[in-house]
Amino acid sequence: MTGFSDSGTLPRMRSLENTIVRLLKKKPFYGHLLLQLRRTPIKDSKRETAISIKDSIPLLSVAEEPFEHLSQPEQEALLEHLLKHLLHLHPVRKKGRNSHDWDIACDLAINPSVDGLPDGAAYPADFDMDTGLSAEEYYDLISSPFDFGDMQGSGDGTSEEESQGKKGTGKDRHEAETVDDHSGWDESESTPLPLAEEMLRSMVKDALVGSDGETPADVRAVVDSLLHPPPIPWRQILRQFVAAAGRTGRSGTWMREHRRFIHETPGVRKRRKLSLLVGVDVSDSTNIIALREAFAAELLNLARGRDCSITVLYANSRIQHIESFKTASFVAQRYDGGGFTDLRPIFEYARTMYPLPSAVVYLTDGIGPVPEQMAFPTLWVLTKDGEIPAPWGVELRLTV
């Protein structure tokens, strides 16, 4: 089982940095996407790389020593492979499918467009299939409807159809393996697809700026679909972000014995309640009564019926006013700040809270300095003409 660590940034790794530099020169769009990924080390994995999404944050994971021993073309190919998984949002599209077959289907969908992958990469020709299909289409072709596996492997059947795929030719699908580690994808599914799309859209916009608008031809269609999506109501994005940040339920713990079972079974504990920190920019751009009231009303609707606390900070270059609510109604007040806007005090305050907030939701025009790195899952609720102020966080455009 793979161990992913997100306790900090990846230790300085020359081979990874050099690979990113080469991609910035050869394929600048991919290079600028890579610069936006949070990096974490992989432990105890036979794969060199992985891509996943945690709390709406894309994570690039690398096993240092194995990655260094790959050739330069293989290093570049693996990073391109990971980015194409991300661009197609494969980690959040499984929807209850068999994990092994979904993993293989996703690799089949992107591997033909990546040159230089290490030996063992799966290709549609291995299963006597055409190239150019989506992951869902490949999954339907390789997954048997009579597959009663444990949803992690690829089933226990022994028929010819199961061992060779529905067409009865090609490789044994049970032997196929991915070139990267997909074990983090189960946790990635907790991020709703529309929310992941908003996150990715922001990254793509920044990558296009850095690459002077140059997009590789093989991902141009998916990039265009991200930049020109059908309209999604802002309330839906806000609702999904809050739900992802404060999921309730039970989680396992080995700190105490389960009361009904022996010591080999973990006990259970309730997860902490949802704690939201809401920042309201008091500049003139957000001083619109209808806008603030619509924003406050939707937050109230989300808080009703659940164990939730909301702390509201009104700020410009400093915090002007603080209000706290326990699922009670509130109205985003008017506080005339004047002067310039500094978005950092909200996040500095968040670090002092106990318990720490589950997420930060910031209503702003986005103009002002921000922290260099994201310390909390962040939703930028931007005014109509606002601009996202950081290469991290999820962008939502508030319209009323």
C-alpha positions in Angstrom: 0.0 0.0 0.0 1.3 3.4 -0.9 2.0 5.9 1.8 1.4 9.6 0.7 2.7 12.4 2.9 1.3 15.9 2.7 2.9 17.3 5.8 5.1 19.6 3.7 6.7 20.2 0.4 8.9 17.7 -1.3 12.5 17.8 -0.3 14.7 19.5 -2.9 15.1 17.0 -5.7 17.4 17.9 -8.5 16.1 15.4 -11.1 12.5 16.4 -10.7 13.4 20.1 -10.9 15.5 19.5 -14.0 12.7 17.6 -15.6 10.3 20.5 -15.0 12.8 22.9 -16.5 13.2 20.8 -19.6 9.4 20.7 -20.0 9.2 24.4 -19.5 11.5 24.7 -22.6 10.0 22.0 -24.7 6.3 22.0 -23.7 5.8 25.2 -21.6 2.1 24.6 -21.0 2.9 21.4 -19.2 5.8 23.0 -17.4 3.7 25.8 -16.0 1.0 23.3 -14.9 3.6 21.4 -13.0 4.8 24.5 -11.2 1.3 24.9 -9.7 1.2 21.4 -8.2 1.8 20.8 -4.5 4.6 18.2 -4.2 4.6 15.3 -1.8 7.0 12.3 -1.4 5.9 8.7 -2.1 6.8 6.1 0.4 6.8 2.3 -0.1 5.6 2.2 -3.7 6.9 0.3 -6.7 5.9 3.2 -8.9 8.0 6.4 -9.4 5.2 8.9 -9.6 1.5 9.6 -8.8 -1.1 12.4 -9.2 -4.1 12.8 -6.9 -6.5 15.4 -5.6 -6.9 16.0 -1.9 -9.2 18.7 -0.4 -9.5 20.2 -3.9 -5.7 20.4 -4.1 -3.8 18.6 -6.9 -0.8 16.6 -5.5 2.3 15.5 -7.5 4.0 12.6 -5.7 7.4 11.3 -6.6 9.6 8.5 -5.2 13.0 10.2 -5.3 15.5 7.4 -5.9 13.5 5.4 -8.5 12.7 8.6 -10.4 16.4 9.6 -10.6 17.3 6.3 -12.2 14.9 6.8 -15.1 16.1 8.2 -18.4 15.3 11.8 -19.2 12.7 10.9 -21.8 11.0 8.6 -19.4 11.0 11.3 -16.6 9.4 13.8 -19.0 6.9 11.2 -20.3 5.8 10.2 -16.8 5.2 13.8 -15.8 3.2 14.4 -19.0 1.3 11.2 -18.3 0.3 12.5 -14.8 -0.8 15.9 -16.2 -3.1 14.2 -18.7 -4.7 12.2 -15.9 -5.3 15.5 -14.2 -6.5 17.4 -17.3 -9.1 14.6 -17.9 -9.9 14.5 -14.1 -9.5 10.7 -14.1 -9.0 10.6 -10.3 -12.5 11.9 -9.6 -14.4 10.1 -12.4 -14.4 6.5 -11.2 -18.0 6.6 -9.8 -18.0 3.2 -8.2 -16.3 1.3 -11.0 -13.8 -1.5 -10.4 -10.6 0.1 -9.4 -8.2 -2.1 -11.4 -10.1 -1.9 -14.6 -10.7 1.9 -14.2 -7.0 2.5 -13.6 -6.1 0.5 -16.8 -8.9 2.2 -18.8 -7.5 5.7 -17.9 -4.0 4.7 -19.0 -5.3 3.3 -22.2 -7.1 6.7 -22.9 -3.9 8.8 -22.6 -0.8 6.5 -23.2 -0.9 6.6 -27.0 -0.4 10.4 -26.9 2.7 10.2 -24.7 6.0 9.3 -26.2 8.8 7.7 -24.2 6.9 5.9 -21.4 8.8 3.2 -19.5 8.4 -0.4 -20.5 5.2 -2.1 -19.3 2.8 0.8 -20.2 -0.6 -0.4 -21.4 -1.8 0.5 -24.8 -5.1 -0.1 -26.6 -3.3 -2.4 -29.1 -2.5 -4.7 -26.3 -6.2 -5.5 -26.1 -6.9 -5.3 -29.8 -8.7 -2.0 -29.4 -8.8 1.3 -31.3 -7.1 4.4 -29.9 -8.8 7.6 -29.2 -11.6 6.4 -26.9 -12.5 7.9 -23.5 -11.6 6.1 -20.2 -15.3 5.2 -19.8 -15.4 3.6 -23.2 -12.3 1.5 -22.5 -13.7 0.5 -19.2 -16.8 -0.8 -20.8 -14.7 -2.8 -23.2 -12.4 -4.5 -20.7 -14.7 -4.9 -17.7 -16.9 -7.9 -17.6 -20.5 -7.5 -16.4 -20.1 -10.7 -14.5 -17.0 -9.5 -12.6 -17.5 -10.1 -8.9 -14.1 -9.1 -7.6 -13.6 -6.9 -4.5 -13.7 -3.7 -6.5 -9.9 -3.3 -5.9 -8.7 -6.2 -8.1 -10.1 -7.2 -11.4 -12.4 -10.1 -10.4 -12.1 -13.8 -10.0 -13.6 -15.1 -13.2 -11.7 -17.6 -15.4 -13.7 -17.5 -18.6 -12.0 -16.7 -21.9 -13.9 -13.5 -22.1 -12.6 -12.4 -18.7 -9.1 -13.4 -19.2 -8.7 -11.7 -22.6 -11.3 -8.9 -22.6 -14.6 -8.9 -24.3 -13.1 -9.3 -27.8 -11.3 -12.5 -26.8 -8.0 -11.4 -28.1 -5.0 -9.5 -26.9 -3.3 -9.5 -23.5 -4.7 -10.8 -20.3 -6.3 -7.8 -18.7 -5.4 -9.1 -15.2 -1.7 -8.7 -16.1 -2.0 -5.1 -17.2 -0.5 -2.5 -14.9 -0.4 1.3 -14.7 2.9 3.2 -15.1 2.0 5.5 -12.2 0.5 4.9 -8.7 -3.3 5.3 -8.6 -3.8 4.3 -4.9 -4.5 8.0 -4.0 -7.5 8.1 -6.3 -9.9 6.6 -3.8 -9.4 9.7 -1.6 -9.6 11.9 -4.7 -13.2 10.9 -5.3 -14.3 12.9 -2.2 -13.8 16.1 -4.4 -16.9 16.7 -6.4 -16.3 16.8 -10.2 -17.6 20.4 -10.7 -15.4 21.6 -7.9 -12.4 19.8 -9.4 -13.2 21.4 -12.8 -13.2 24.9 -11.2 -9.8 24.1 -9.6 -8.4 22.8 -12.9 -9.8 25.7 -14.9 -7.8 28.2 -12.7 -4.6 26.2 -13.2 -5.1 26.0 -17.0 -5.6 29.8 -17.2 -2.4 30.4 -15.4 -0.5 27.9 -17.5 -1.7 29.5 -20.7 -0.5 32.9 -19.4 2.9 31.4 -18.7 3.1 29.6 -22.0 1.9 32.6 -24.1 -1.3 30.8 -25.0 0.5 27.8 -26.5 -1.5 24.5 -25.9 -0.3 21.1 -27.0 -2.5 19.9 -29.9 -3.3 16.6 -28.1 -5.0 18.4 -25.2 -6.4 21.4 -27.0 -9.9 20.0 -27.0 -10.0 19.3 -23.3 -8.5 22.7 -22.5 -11.1 24.4 -24.7 -13.9 22.5 -22.9 -12.5 23.7 -19.6 -12.3 27.3 -20.6 -15.7 27.4 -22.2 -17.8 25.2 -19.9 -21.6 25.3 -19.7 -22.6 27.7 -16.9 -22.8 26.2 -13.4 -24.8 28.1 -10.8 -22.4 29.6 -8.3 -24.5 28.2 -5.4 -23.8 24.7 -6.6 -20.0 25.3 -6.5 -20.2 26.9 -3.0 -22.3 24.0 -1.8 -19.9 21.4 -3.1 -16.9 23.2 -1.7 -18.3 23.4 1.8 -19.4 19.8 1.6 -16.0 18.6 0.6 -14.3 20.7 3.3 -16.5 19.5 6.1 -17.6 16.0 5.5 -19.3 14.5 8.6 -19.4 10.9 9.6 -17.1 8.4 11.4 -13.4 7.6 10.9 -11.3 4.8 12.2 -8.9 5.2 15.1 -6.4 2.8 16.7 -6.2 4.9 19.8 -9.1 3.0 21.4 -10.6 -0.5 21.1 -13.8 -1.0 19.2 -16.3 -2.0 21.8 -17.8 -4.9 19.8 -14.6 -6.4 18.3 -11.2 -7.5 19.3 -8.1 -5.3 19.2 -7.4 -6.0 15.5 -10.4 -3.8 14.7 -10.1 0.0 15.0 -12.5 2.0 17.1 -14.5 4.8 15.7 -14.6 8.5 16.4 -16.7 11.3 15.2 -15.1 13.8 12.9 -15.0 17.4 14.2 -17.7 19.8 13.2 -17.5 22.0 10.2 -15.7 25.3 11.0 -15.8 27.9 8.3 -13.7 31.1 8.2 -15.4 33.6 5.9 -13.5 36.7 4.7 -15.3 39.7 3.4 -13.3 42.3 1.5 -14.7 45.7 2.6 -13.5 47.5 -0.5 -16.0 49.3 -2.8 -16.0 46.4 -5.3 -17.9 44.1 -2.8 -20.0 46.8 -1.2 -23.1 45.8 -3.1 -26.1 45.0 -0.9 -27.6 42.4 -3.2 -24.3 40.6 -3.7 -23.4 40.4 0.0 -26.9 39.4 1.0 -27.1 36.6 -1.6 -23.7 35.3 -0.4 -24.7 35.4 3.3 -28.0 33.7 2.6 -26.4 30.8 0.8 -23.9 30.3 3.6 -26.7 30.2 6.1 -28.6 27.6 4.0 -25.5 25.4 4.0 -25.1 25.8 7.8 -28.6 24.9 8.8 -29.2 21.4 10.0 -25.6 20.6 10.7 -23.0 21.1 13.4 -21.3 24.2 12.0 -19.6 27.3 13.2 -19.0 30.4 11.0 -16.4 33.1 11.8 -16.8 36.2 9.6 -13.9 38.6 9.2 -14.3 42.0 7.5 -11.0 43.3 6.3 -9.1 45.6 3.9 -5.4 46.0 4.8 -6.3 44.8 8.3 -9.2 43.1 10.0 -11.9 45.7 10.7 -14.5 43.5 12.5 -15.1 39.9 13.6 -18.4 38.1 14.1 -19.0 34.5 15.1 -22.1 32.4 14.6 -23.3 29.0 15.5 -25.6 28.1 12.6 -27.5 31.3 13.3 -28.5 33.8 10.7 -26.2 36.6 9.8 -26.0 39.4 7.2 -22.8 40.5 5.6 -22.5 44.0 7.0 -21.1 47.1 5.4 -17.8 48.3 6.8 -16.1 51.0 4.8 -12.4 50.4 4.9 -10.8 52.6 2.3 -7.1 52.4 1.4 -5.6 49.4 -0.2 -6.5 45.7 0.3 -4.2 43.1 1.8 -5.6 39.6 1.6 -3.1 38.1 4.0 -4.5 39.1 7.4 -7.5 36.7 7.0 -5.1 33.7 6.6 -2.9 34.9 9.4 -5.9 35.0 11.7 -6.9 31.5 10.5 -3.7 30.1 11.8 -4.5 31.3 15.3 -8.0 29.7 15.5 -8.7 26.6 17.6 -9.8 24.4 16.2 -8.3 25.4 12.8 -10.9 26.2 10.2 -12.0 23.4 7.8 -11.8 25.9 5.0 -11.5 29.6 4.1 -14.2 31.3 1.9 -13.2 34.7 0.8 -15.5 37.3 -0.9 -13.3 39.7 -2.7 -12.3 41.3 -6.0 -9.0 39.5 -5.6 -6.8 42.6 -5.8 -4.1 42.5 -3.1 -1.2 40.5 -1.8 -1.7 36.9 -0.7 0.3 34.2 1.1 2.8 32.4 -1.1 1.2 29.0 -0.3 -2.2 27.8 0.6 -2.5 26.6 4.2 -6.2 25.9 4.2 -8.6 24.7 1.4 -9.7 28.1 0.0 -12.6 29.2 -2.2 -12.2 32.6 -3.8 -15.7 34.1 -4.2 -14.9 36.8 -6.8 -17.0 39.7 -7.9 -18.0 40.0 -11.6 -14.9 41.9 -12.6 -12.6 40.4 -10.0 -9.4 38.3 -10.6 -8.1 35.3 -8.8 -5.2 36.6 -6.7 -3.2 33.3 -6.3 -2.2 30.2 -8.2 -4.0 28.2 -5.6 -7.5 27.8 -4.3 -10.8 27.4 -6.2 -12.3 30.2 -8.2 -16.1 31.0 -8.0 -17.6 34.0 -9.9 -20.5 35.4 -7.9 -23.4 36.7 -10.0 -26.6 38.0 -8.6 
